[in-house]
Amino acid sequence: MIVGGAMRDQLLHVTCPTPLVRVTMFACAIWCACSSSLSHGRDGGAQYYPLSTATSMVTSSNWMSSVGVVPKPLRTVTAPRSNDTHGITAIGLFHVFKKPPWGGGNQFLIALVKEFRRRKIRVVENEIVNDVRLYMANAVTFQVNAFRKAMGRSNQTLKLVHRLDGPYYSARYNRDPHIDAGKPWRAREDEQVYRINGELACASIFQSQWSYDMNIMLGYKPRGILRIVNNAVDEDIFHPRGRIPWGDKYNSKNLYKVRLMASSWSSGQRKGFQTFKWMDDHLDWTKFEFTFSGSLPKGVTFKHITALPPVSSEKLASILRAHHVFIAASHLEPCSNALVEALASGMPALFQNGSGHAELVKRGGLSYDDPEEIPDLLDQLIENYEEFQRNIRVTSISDAADMYLEVYAKCLAH
């Protein structure tokens, strides 16, 4: 399903060159902490770091063929980045930034703000100031009433770009619109999102075609300029340079093994832990090693899979470059940052159908419906590993920033 009619006509079309590049070489990643103060949902006793102090951070991205976005192949050298501001000199962003490791939306926005500031665009965090007309916020994770009151006090027209994903119907309540959309129940969070969207948004940016389609299937009608922009990573951290060569398939005991990897900040049931348990019980462990990095549900343990706690972005990037195949077992997932980080690190992927995964992986991996398919599909990936690796495509943070800036410029021009 793709965007149709008038909505499709509004979508932005961006084309990038696509030469094939092989993955080899190494560089270290740096990161710096970040966050701020005004928005909503300060859960978990997190620490907050203003991004104005950050020099390098994290995230995720990929492609949207249905709206004309053609991603670039992986690079073994740093490519030139755009310096185009599209006429934007300042923006406001409502988001409480948290020091990684944290969720995917946080990671992407850290990388996006870093790219804006590299282009000398002023970014105001979590406040409304007199000389900034354009603001962006995520779904419902900002102080809506504060923004509404500030709009009423302002002596100029303020514009809000609304960044959307979900729906919460799927992401929080594990319901599949393909199955349940005909039933009357809807998530209160989605209802709130679209009240805000209908009242305040000049543009709506979705993270994937899948996310857009699921929202439309539930009957929601996003307002304003519509764009689909996959998330993108900070390429100073997540990159393929220096990853283990495909020929280096030996563990410490000099046994031939292919290294599998999965990661997840969340321990929610959608993240594929039942699949990992099935693999733990059924894979031929004379052929494979498996590392999971992230949060496990209470009581989940493995016999063969090595479980690591959540780690910093630069440590995660190094671990990804030391493994061969990424397992994306989550479902009802709009745009998995964990998957994008792996692809950007040069890892072909085996992924669960029923999410935005296919848009990200494209020809850089294989999909499954049932865990019992996994052993045979892993054999196919291994047999054609270098071809799958060459087919990986990722959207650069520079390209993602360009697409956001084009939307901002259109909002201000209306």
N, C-alpha and C positions, 0 to 999 in steps of 0.2 A: 504494500500500500504506500502510495506517495502522495505528497501534497497536491491537491487538485484545484481547478478553477481559479477564481480571483486570488485565493491565498497563494497558489503556486506562482501566479504572475508577479506577486510582490517579492518572491524569494530572490536573494542575491546570488549571482553566478560568478564564481571565481575560478580561474584556471591557472595551474602551475605546471612547470615542466616536470617530466617523469623519467629521466634516464635511470637505468638500473645501476646500482652500486653495491659492491660486496662489503661485508662487514668484517672488520679486523682492527686493531690499534687501541690504544688505551690513554685515558686521561683521568685525573682525580676530580671529584666533585666537591664543591664548597657549599656550605649553607649557613644561613644566619637566621635567627629567630625573629618572630613577628607577631603583631596583633593590635587590638585597639579597644574602644570602650562603649559605644552607644547602643548597639543593637540588642537582640533578643536572644535568649537561650544560653545563658552562661552556665552550662551544666558541667557536672563532673569536677568542679573545683579547678578548672583549667587556668593556666596562666595566660596573660594577654600581652602582646608585643606589637607596638606600632610599626607598620611596615616601612615607615620613613627611615628606620634604622637598619633595614635589611639590605643585604647586597646580593644574595643569591638564594633562590628557593625552589619549590617543587611543583609538579602536576601531571597533566595528561591530554591526549588528543587523537584525532584521526581524520576520516573522510566522509563526504556526503555526495556520492555520485548522483543521487536523485535530484540534488539542487545544484549540480555543476561544480562542486568543490573537488578538485583533483589533487590529492596529497602528493608530497614529494617522497622519493625513496630515502632510505636511511643514508646519512652522510658519515664519512670517515674523517672529514675535515669540517671546520666551522664554516658555514656558508654565510654570505653577506646577508644582513638583515635590513629590512625596510626602515627608513627613518621618516616616512610619511606620517604626518599627524592628521591628515584629512581635514585640516582647518580647526582641529580641536586643541585648545590650549589648556583647559582645565575640566576635570570631572569630579563629582562626589561619589563615593562608594559607601554603601551601608553594609557592613559585614564585620562581625567580631572575629578578627584573625587569631588563630591559635597556633602555638608552636608545634610543628610536626614531630612525631607522627600524629596525624589527624585525618579527618574525612576528605574525600575527593574534591568537593566543592571548595573547601578551604585551600587545598593545594593548587587548584587551577587559578583561583583568584590571586594567590600570592605571586604566581608566575606572570599573570596578566598585568598586575600592578607594576611589577618589576620592569616589564617590557614597556609599559606606558612611560614610566619615569626615565627609562633609558632614552626615550624619544623626547625628553624634556617636557612632557605633559604633566601638569600639576595634578596630583591626586589628593583630594581632601577625604579623610576617613571619618565616617560616622558623625558628621555635623553638617549643617546647612550654613553656608556663608553667603554674604551679599553678592559677591562677584562670580559665583558659580551657578549656572542655570541648569546644568544637566547632571542627573544622578542615576545610579544604577543600584538595584537591590535584588536579592534572591527571594523568590517565592514569598514566604511569610516570615522569614528569619531576619526581620528588621523592625524597628519601632514605627509602625505604621501611623499611629496617632501623632507622634512627634513630627513626622514628615508632613502629615496632613495639616497640622497647625502651622508649621513653618511655611507651607505653601500659601496659607491664608494671610500670614503676616508679610510675606514677601511683596516687594513693589515691582517684581517682574514675574513673568510666567516661568515656572519651573517644569522641567521635563523629567520623567522617570522611565528609564529602560528597565524592563522587568525580565530577569533571567529565570527561566523555568526549566524544570525537569519532571521527575516523577512519571505518572501521578502518585501522590501519597497513597491512593487506593491500592497501588501495587507495591510501592517501595516500603511502605510502613505496615500495610495490612495484608500483604501477600495475596492479593486478589488479581486474577487475570481478566482484563476487560474482554478478551475473546470469549471467555466463558460466562462471566457474570454481569457484563454491561447492561443486559436487559432487565436486571433486578433493580429495584428502586434505591437501594442503599448507596450512599456516596460518603466519602471521607470528609469530615468537617474541615480538615486542613485544605483539601482541594477547593471546597466551597469558599473558604476564606481567601485563598489565592486568587480566585476569579472575581470575587468582590473587589479586591484591591486592584486587580488587573483592569477591570471594567471602569473603575473610577479614576485611576491615576496613570496608566501606562500609555506612553506614546509609541512603544515598540515592545515586542515579545520575542526573546531569543531562547530557542530550545537547544538542548545539548545533543539531541539525536533525532533522526526521523522516527525511530521507534517511539520515543517519548512523545513527540508531537502526535503520532497516530493514536497512541493510547489515550491521550487527553481528548482528542476529537471523538474517539469511539465512545467516551463517557458523556459526550454531549457538550463539552466546554468549548467556548469560542474565544480564543485569545485576541486581544485588541491590538490595533495599530500595525506598524510595520512588522512583518514576520520574517524571522531568519532562523536557520538551523546552523549552529556552529559547534562542532565537536570540541571537547576540551583538548588542551595541549600541554606538553610538559616543559619544564625549565631544562633546556638542552645543556646547560652547564652541569647538570646533575645526571639526568637520564639520557644516556647516549650509548652507542655500541662500541665506542673506541676502547680497545683493550680487553674485550670480552674473550672468554676462553675459545680457542679455535675448535672447530667441529671435530678435528682429529684427536683432541685431548679428552678422551672419554673414560679415563681411568680414575678409580678412587684410590684412597690411601693404601689399600691392599693389592693394588694393581689388578683389579678385576674390572672387566669391561662393563661399564654402567653408564646409562644415559641419565642426566640429572634433571629431574622434574622440579617445578617450583610453583607455588601459589602464595598469594598474600591477600590480606583483608584487614582493614582497620576495625570493621564492625564484626561482631560475633552473632549477628542476626541469622535466622534460619534460612534466609534467601541466599546466603553466601556459599552454599554448596558443601556443607560439612557432611551431609549424608553421602555425597559422592566421594568425598575424601575417605570416609570410613569404608565404603565399598572398595575403593582402590587399595586401602591398607590391608584389607582381607583377601583380595583376589589377584593383585598384580604379581608377576614373577619378579621377585626381589633379587634374583641373580642378575637381572638385566637393568634394574632401575635404582636410583636414589631419589628421594622426594623430600624437599624442604618446604615447610609452611612457615611464613612469617606474619604475625599479626595476633589478633584476639580470638581465642577459642571459646565456644560456649561452655558453661559450667558442666563439668563431668566428662567432657570429650577428651579422650586420650587415644594415642596411636601406638601400634606395635612396631611399625617400620618407618613411618613418616617422622622426620625430625621437626619438632615444633619450636619455633623461636618467638619471643615476645615481639611486640611492635618495636621497630627501630627507627632511627632518624632517616631522613631522605637519602642522604649520601651513603649511609650504610646499606640501606635497601638497594640502592642502585648498584653497589658493588656486588651484593649477593645475586642480583638478577644477572649481571654479566658473567657470573661464575656458574650459571645453569643453562640448560639447553632448550627446554620446552616449558611454556607456561600453561597451567591448567586453570581455565576460567570457568569454574563450576557454578557460579551464581546464576540466578534466573530472575526475571522481571527487573532487570538492571538497565536503567536508562543509558548511561555512558560510563563504563567502569574505568575509573582512574587507574586502578591496579593493573588492568589489562593494557591500557595505553602506555603506562610506564614500562611494562614488560616488552611491548612491541618496539617502543623507542629504544630499548636496550638491546634490540636485535634478536628477540626470542620468538620463534614461531609459536602459535597457540593452538591448543585443543579446547574448544569452548562448547558450553551448553546452549542449545537453541532456546529461543523464547525471550530474547532481550535485544539490546542494541549492540551486542557483541559482533554480529556479522558485519555491521557497518564499519567497525574498527579493524577487524581482521582481514576481511575480503579474501584475497588469495594467499595470505600469510599464515594459513593454518587450516584446520578441519573442525567440523562441528559434529555433535552427537545429540541424540534424544534420550538415550538410556545409557547408564554407566556400563552396561555389559558390552557396549560397542567400543569402549575405550581401548582395550588391549590391541584389537586389530587396527584401530585408527592410529595408535602410537607407532605400530609397526610401519604404517604407511608414511607417517611423518618422518620417521628415522630413515626409511629407504630413500626419501626424496628431500632430506633435510635442507640441503643448500638451496634447492629450488624454492622451497617455502620461505626460506630466509631472504632470498633475493626479492621475493614478491611483497615483502613487508612495506607498507606505506604509512607514513605518519604526517600529520599536519603540524607545521612548526608553530611555535608560540608567536613568531613574527606574523605569519599568515593569519592566525586566529585574532591577533591584535588588530590587524588591518580590517578584518571583517567586523569586529566590534566598533571600530572607529568610523567605518562607513555608516553603520546604523546610527551612531551618535550624530554624525553630520546630517543625516536625513531627518532625524528628530528635530534638530535645531532649525532646519530649513523649513519645516512645516509651519 
